[in-house]
């Protein structure tokens, strides 16, 4: 139980910094998604695969970012829930 309390304390302290880092990453991802290069679309014949490749990479990066945010938030929530259950 002491280990859980220590783990919660460490993760709670770093959660704000993690949240700020995720915020910056989300903003960066949004800027990439809304970039002029992607808005213009493919420039000509043969450019479609390069355009779709760049777009797919940005979308996959966004999905990975969402998974990171979910994991860090869920882990902290579960640790808090476990600690409450153990304490009662």
Secondary structure, DSSP 8 states (H G I E B T S, - for coil): -HHHHHHHHHHHHHHHHHHHHHHHHHHHHHHHHT-HHHHH---STT-HHHHHHHHHHHHHHHHHHHHHHHHHHHHHHHHHHHHHHHH-
